[in-house]
Amino acid sequence: MFVNVNPTSYVAISKWSDGDKPREKLIEKGATALSDAELLAILLHTGHQQKSAVDLAREILRLAKDNLSELGRLNVSDLRKLRGMGIAKAVTIVAALELSRRRQASRVLQKSVIQTSSDAALFFKPLLADQHYETFYVMFLNHANKVLQCKCISSGGMSSTVADPRIIFREALELHATKIILCHNHPSGSLRPSQADISVTKKIKSAAALFDIEVLDHIIVAETGYLSLVEEGVI
């Protein structure tokens, strides 16, 4: 079922003055001068029937409750509920949002060295907080806490995912990692660790000792923030 919002008036962007056209405005004044809707309109490229690209962009923002964080949680299926949102437009929006998340995460990896749990959380949160299903990541580090690699180990359902220690330690041995940081997200928004979270952490930590690998922390991230099992005294 399509969500249809009829604009009160419609004038094609091509008929607008150059100073008001999103692309021309960005070139002349820079990206910061554009509204969220205008930036989205550039990604959309075109509108639909009696709806300009800016009108369609405003509908997308309304679908996301005018919240960019909520916008990041929308997937292709969500966006296609809007009339005029074809696959190409929806994929373009989702791809742009994913690039934004990766850009935020890359800032942490540029440091190369992880000093605190908050350093790791700053990397993981942009990647995982918006997802609708649980995903388990592991960050592999050397003896000096330099990041060697960060890898998704598994993706699961709305409330759980499986972290196979065999996969984790195979990767760790191949990378010659001596330390690891575990992380998964809670789509519910709750940061409280479940008994399963605690159990799998202790299982992995116990197995890690056999390989002389140190589990530095297990971090839970959600849209609301992050929780460190080490800082909470759980492990």
C-alpha positions as CSV (number, residue, x, y, z in Angstrom):
1,M,0.0,0.0,0.0
2,F,1.3,3.4,-1.0
3,V,1.4,6.4,1.3
4,N,0.2,9.3,-0.8
5,V,0.6,13.0,0.2
6,N,-0.9,15.4,-2.3
7,P,1.0,18.7,-2.5
8,T,-1.2,21.9,-2.4
9,S,0.7,23.2,-5.4
10,Y,3.3,21.9,-7.8
11,V,5.9,23.7,-9.8
12,A,8.6,21.5,-11.4
13,I,12.1,22.3,-10.1
14,S,13.3,23.0,-13.6
15,K,11.0,26.0,-13.5
16,W,12.4,27.3,-10.2
17,S,14.9,30.2,-10.2
18,D,18.5,29.0,-10.2
19,G,19.0,30.3,-6.6
20,D,16.3,27.9,-5.4
21,K,17.3,24.8,-7.3
22,P,19.0,22.4,-4.9
23,R,21.9,21.5,-7.1
24,E,22.7,25.1,-8.1
25,K,22.2,26.2,-4.6
26,L,24.7,23.6,-3.4
27,I,27.3,24.7,-6.0
28,E,26.9,28.4,-5.2
29,K,26.5,28.3,-1.4
30,G,27.8,24.9,-0.3
31,A,26.0,21.8,1.1
32,T,25.5,23.3,4.5
33,A,23.1,26.0,3.0
34,L,20.6,23.3,2.0
35,S,17.8,21.9,4.1
36,D,17.5,18.2,4.8
37,A,14.8,17.9,2.2
38,E,16.9,19.7,-0.5
39,L,19.9,17.4,0.1
40,L,17.6,14.4,-0.2
41,A,16.1,15.8,-3.4
42,I,19.5,15.8,-5.0
43,L,19.8,12.1,-4.3
44,L,16.3,11.5,-5.6
45,H,17.1,13.4,-8.8
46,T,13.4,13.5,-9.9
47,G,10.0,13.6,-8.3
48,H,6.8,11.9,-9.4
49,Q,3.9,13.2,-11.5
50,Q,2.6,16.3,-9.6
51,K,5.3,16.0,-7.0
52,S,8.8,17.6,-7.2
53,A,11.9,15.9,-5.8
54,V,11.8,18.2,-2.9
55,D,8.2,17.3,-2.2
56,L,9.1,13.6,-2.3
57,A,12.0,14.3,0.0
58,R,9.7,16.0,2.5
59,E,7.5,13.0,2.4
60,I,10.5,10.8,3.2
61,L,11.4,13.0,6.2
62,R,7.8,12.8,7.4
63,L,7.9,9.0,7.2
64,A,11.0,9.2,9.4
65,K,9.2,11.6,11.8
66,D,11.5,14.4,10.7
67,N,14.3,12.7,12.5
68,L,17.6,11.9,10.7
69,S,18.3,9.1,13.2
70,E,15.0,7.5,12.3
71,L,15.7,8.0,8.6
72,G,18.8,5.9,9.0
73,R,16.7,3.0,10.2
74,L,14.5,2.9,7.1
75,N,15.2,0.2,4.5
76,V,14.3,-0.1,0.8
77,S,10.9,-1.7,1.6
78,D,10.0,1.2,4.0
79,L,10.9,3.8,1.5
80,R,8.9,2.2,-1.3
81,K,5.7,2.7,0.6
82,L,5.8,6.2,-0.7
83,R,4.3,6.8,-4.1
84,G,7.0,7.7,-6.5
85,M,9.7,5.9,-4.7
86,G,11.0,3.3,-7.1
87,I,13.8,0.8,-6.4
88,A,16.5,3.0,-7.8
89,K,15.5,6.0,-5.6
90,A,15.2,3.9,-2.5
91,V,18.5,2.1,-3.0
92,T,20.2,5.4,-3.5
93,I,18.9,6.8,-0.2
94,V,19.8,3.6,1.7
95,A,23.3,3.5,0.1
96,A,23.9,7.2,1.1
97,L,22.9,6.6,4.7
98,E,25.2,3.5,4.9
99,L,28.1,5.6,3.6
100,S,27.4,8.1,6.3
101,R,27.5,5.4,9.0
102,R,30.8,4.0,7.6
103,R,32.3,7.5,7.5
104,Q,31.5,8.0,11.2
105,A,33.0,4.6,12.0
106,S,36.1,5.2,10.0
107,R,37.1,8.2,12.2
108,V,37.8,5.8,15.0
109,L,39.8,3.4,12.9
110,Q,41.9,6.3,11.7
111,K,43.3,6.4,15.2
112,S,44.3,2.7,14.7
113,V,44.7,2.3,18.5
114,I,41.7,1.7,20.8
115,Q,42.4,3.0,24.3
116,T,39.0,2.7,26.0
117,S,35.6,1.0,25.6
118,S,34.2,4.4,24.5
119,D,36.7,4.4,21.6
120,A,35.3,1.1,20.4
121,A,31.7,2.1,21.0
122,L,32.2,5.2,18.8
123,F,33.2,2.8,16.0
124,F,30.5,0.3,16.5
125,K,27.5,2.5,17.2
126,P,27.2,4.1,13.7
127,L,27.4,0.7,12.1
128,L,24.9,-1.2,14.3
129,A,22.6,1.1,16.2
130,D,20.1,1.6,13.2
131,Q,19.8,-2.1,12.4
132,H,16.4,-3.9,12.9
133,Y,18.1,-7.2,13.7
134,E,20.9,-8.3,16.0
135,T,24.4,-8.4,14.5
136,F,27.5,-9.6,16.2
137,Y,30.9,-7.9,15.4
138,V,34.4,-8.6,16.6
139,M,37.3,-6.1,16.6
140,F,40.7,-7.8,16.4
141,L,43.7,-6.0,17.9
142,N,47.4,-6.7,18.4
143,H,49.3,-6.5,21.7
144,A,49.5,-2.7,21.4
145,N,45.7,-2.3,20.9
146,K,46.2,-1.5,17.3
147,V,43.1,-2.5,15.2
148,L,43.9,-5.2,12.8
149,Q,40.4,-5.8,11.5
150,C,36.8,-5.5,12.4
151,K,34.4,-8.2,11.1
152,C,30.7,-9.1,11.3
153,I,30.6,-12.6,12.7
154,S,26.8,-13.2,12.4
155,S,23.4,-11.6,11.9
156,G,20.3,-12.9,13.5
157,G,16.7,-12.0,14.3
158,M,15.1,-9.2,16.2
159,S,16.2,-10.5,19.6
160,S,19.2,-12.8,19.2
161,T,22.1,-13.8,17.0
162,V,24.7,-16.6,17.2
163,A,28.3,-15.9,17.9
164,D,30.4,-19.0,17.0
165,P,33.7,-19.0,18.9
166,R,35.2,-21.2,16.2
167,I,34.8,-18.4,13.6
168,I,36.1,-15.8,16.0
169,F,39.3,-17.6,16.9
170,R,39.9,-18.8,13.3
171,E,39.9,-15.1,12.3
172,A,42.0,-14.1,15.3
173,L,44.7,-16.7,14.6
174,E,44.9,-15.8,10.9
175,L,45.3,-12.1,11.8
176,H,47.8,-12.9,14.7
177,A,45.5,-11.0,17.0
178,T,46.2,-11.1,20.7
179,K,43.2,-9.1,21.9
180,I,39.5,-8.9,20.8
181,I,36.5,-6.7,21.6
182,L,33.1,-8.1,21.1
183,C,30.0,-6.1,20.2
184,H,26.4,-6.6,19.3
185,N,23.3,-4.4,19.0
186,H,19.9,-4.4,20.7
187,P,17.2,-3.3,18.2
188,S,14.8,-2.9,21.1
189,G,16.8,0.1,22.3
190,S,17.4,-1.5,25.7
191,L,21.1,-1.6,26.8
192,R,20.5,-4.2,29.6
193,P,22.5,-7.3,28.9
194,S,20.5,-10.5,28.7
195,Q,21.6,-13.7,30.5
196,A,22.4,-15.1,27.0
197,D,24.7,-12.0,26.4
198,I,26.6,-12.7,29.6
199,S,26.8,-16.4,29.0
200,V,28.2,-16.2,25.5
201,T,30.7,-13.6,26.7
202,K,32.0,-15.9,29.4
203,K,32.1,-18.8,27.0
204,I,34.2,-16.8,24.5
205,K,36.4,-15.4,27.2
206,S,37.1,-18.9,28.6
207,A,37.9,-20.2,25.1
208,A,40.1,-17.2,24.3
209,A,42.4,-18.0,27.3
210,L,43.3,-21.3,25.6
211,F,44.7,-19.3,22.7
212,D,46.3,-16.6,24.9
213,I,43.9,-14.1,23.5
214,E,42.5,-11.4,25.8
215,V,38.8,-10.4,25.6
216,L,39.0,-6.7,26.4
217,D,35.3,-6.0,26.5
218,H,31.8,-6.9,25.2
219,I,29.9,-3.8,24.1
220,I,26.2,-3.5,23.5
221,V,25.0,-0.7,21.4
222,A,21.5,0.8,20.7
223,E,20.1,4.0,19.4
224,T,20.1,5.2,23.0
225,G,23.8,4.7,23.6
226,Y,26.2,1.9,24.6
227,L,26.9,-0.4,27.5
228,S,30.3,-1.9,28.4
229,L,30.1,-5.3,30.2
230,V,33.6,-4.5,31.7
231,E,32.5,-1.1,32.9
232,E,29.4,-2.6,34.4
233,G,31.5,-5.2,36.2
234,V,29.8,-8.1,34.5
235,I,33.0,-9.6,33.1
